[in-house]
Structures are given as C-alpha cells and as structure tokens.
Amino acid sequence: MKIRFFPRKEKQSSPNPEPTRMPHWLPGVTWVLVVIALLSMAAILYQTYTGHSILSLIPFKTGRMSSETITSLPNLSEPYSFDSITRKANADTNLPQSYRKEITDYVVESGDSIFGIAKKFNIKPESILWANKSTLQDSPHMISIGIDLKIPPVDGIIYEWREGDTLQKVADEYKAKVEDILLWPGNNLDISNPVIEPGTIIVIPGGSRELQPWVVPVEASGPAGVNVKISGPGSCSPEGGAVGTLSFVWPTSYFGEVSGNDYYPGHLALDIKCYEGDSIFASDSGVVIYSGSIGGGYGNLVAIDHRNGYLTLYAHLSAFNVSCGQNVSRGQTIAFCGSTGNSTGPHLHFEVRKGGAFINPWLVLQ
C-alpha cells in the first residue's frame, strides 16, 4: 500500500476583516447622559426666565414635610416696618486690637521696671522716659511704687503746645514729620486748618530727643581708667590695689537672668535677678573705691576699680560685706541683694565702665 502526502494549504486572510463590535452597553449610557444634559439645560433656562427654581414645581406631600411646618415669609409687596441696628462708620476697623490713640495713665506697682512697662505697652523704654521727664528726670532709677506715669500710645514724644510754636518748628525739634503729627488720630487736628491752642497736649509719633540720665559721676584718670574719688559718704581714694583678670563672672547666683531693665540707651546697665539677702559677687578682682549710700536712686552702692581701665558698680544693695579701700578677688561676696534707693523690688543694678565710658555688660560677662 502506498502512502500519499498532500501539501498543506496556507490559510488565506479574508480581504474584508470583520469590524470591531461596539460594547452593547455604550449606546444606553450615551442616551442617559444626553437626557441628563437636556434636563439640566431646561432647568437652567426655566430659572433664568422665571426667577424660580424648578424644584418649586414639585408639590410637598402631607405629613412631616407638609406646608403647615414651613414658616411663611412676609409679603414684601405690602408696606412693612423693620427694627434694625444702626452701625456707625469706624475708620479704625483695620487697625490691630492693641492700637491705642490716647495717652494712658499707669501707676507703678511692685516689681515694675521701665523696661517691663514698655514691653507691656509695646513701646520703647525711651518713650516712657521722654513722656515723664518731670517725674523721672530721664533716669529709670527714679521709678518707685505708686508714682503715676504717662504712657504714650506710640513711640515718640508727648508735647505740651507753647505760644509761638509751629508744626514745622516742633517737628524739627523732635526729628519728626509734620504729616505724622497732623494725621495722628488722637491729636484730633483739622488738617485743613490745624490751629493748636497753647497748653494742648499732642503726641509726636516717631519723635525723639537726647536722654540725660543721672549716673554716678566717675571720671577717667590715669592708667586705672577711673577717678578713685567718687563723691559721696562711701568714697575713698586708695593707692594701688589688686588688678583684675579681664575675665568677668556673673555677679549673682542666677546666671544670665535679668529681672528688670535690660541694657538700652536709657539704662546703661543690667537689672540682674536676685532675692533679698542673696550674695552679690565681685565680677572681677580689684579694689573697692566706694561702699555706702549714694543719690540718684541707686541706694546702697559698691564700686570696684579693677586697675586695668575697667570699673564695675553694684547698686540697690541691702547690706555690705566689704569696706572702701579693701582688695577683693573675683567671685568674692561683696554685698547682699536688696531694694534700696528708687526700686520696686529686690534686684542688682550692675554697670560696667571702661576708660570712664559705659559698655554693655553682656559683652564681657561669662
């Protein structure tokens, strides 16, 4: 028997391939979207031309949502009278809540300082000194419990108008701008005709003047940098003495803590934290050139000449642990914390001078 082999025929592709069929659900979805679009357009047109929502055509059913439960609105086509609240125009509505236009009276309390009061009222300490020249004499040491201070509403000068004054003259005197004086709301000036009667109190925003605080008078003299003679009952004039190390330690047990005035142009010292009777330490070695009471609000004072151009002063002390002319070493107890002189609470007033000039104690303390 013979076996015959026949060649395999290749499958020919159809010249007209069958097209891809559309999903059976697509036409239905398309029609639904078209209907929604038409309904939405109809609703918009109805509301545009009638002024009513298409929902108003749907009647409410009886029951909880019946018309009896819906409060009727008044027919505004009839005359009605309404009670209303009258609100006056307020030109200050955009100003911060802490904004003040008027001068504030403040009675000094226990523990107050010019620096602390200024911080409370968000102004510079110098502004309080400027505003209370007759009371404080430009010295923060003159503060005491119970005195009344004028607190300006803004940094600047409180000024009493005098005969012959002009806005330009006053503005120039206090380095301010005429328009700032005119436009300050608390001055209540007519900018078209700013007539100011003598005796009128006005605020000069941004104004300033030189401060003249009372300080312990110590004049530079010789290599020590100070005059060893300070006027007062606790003064002496020692010859020679211990020399400082140029390394100054914190004079109380509360390192880095200030309880009152910091160093600023009106207060060339630090008010350092301490409690009544706490030990006060010599910031560096030297010789005591003053130990006793003194004027100007300082109370009891110790001054140390470090014999290298530096001088340190310690004020408001309750008691002394050294006498004038005595040599002291760095860190030695020289006195005790108190609140003598013009003070509202126990603290140490600490000054550093170099060559007779004040320097910021923060620059040398360790």
Sequence and secondary structure as in RCSB ss.txt:
>XXXX:A:sequence
MKIRFFPRKEKQSSPNPEPTRMPHWLPGVTWVLVVIALLSMAAILYQTYTGHSILSLIPFKTGRMSSETITSLPN
LSEPYSFDSITRKANADTNLPQSYRKEITDYVVESGDSIFGIAKKFNIKPESILWANKSTLQDSPHMISIGIDLK
IPPVDGIIYEWREGDTLQKVADEYKAKVEDILLWPGNNLDISNPVIEPGTIIVIPGGSRELQPWVVPVEASGPAG
VNVKISGPGSCSPEGGAVGTLSFVWPTSYFGEVSGNDYYPGHLALDIKCYEGDSIFASDSGVVIYSGSIGGGYGN
LVAIDHRNGYLTLYAHLSAFNVSCGQNVSRGQTIAFCGSTGNSTGPHLHFEVRKGGAFINPWLVLQ
>XXXX:A:secstr
              SS       TTHHHHHHHHHHHHHHHHHHHHHHHHHSS GGGGS   SSTTSGGGS     
TTS            TTTTS TT   S EEEE  TT  HHHHHHHTTS HHHHHHHTHHHHTT GGG  TT EEE
E SSSEEEEE  TT  HHHHHHHTT  HHHHHH GGG   TTS    TT EEEEET               TTTT
S S  SSTTB    S     S B  SSSSTT B S  SBTTB SEEE   TT EEE SS EEEEEEEEETTTTEE
EEEEE SSSEEEEEEEESEESS TT EE TT EEEE B  SS SS BEEEEEEETTEEE GGGTB 
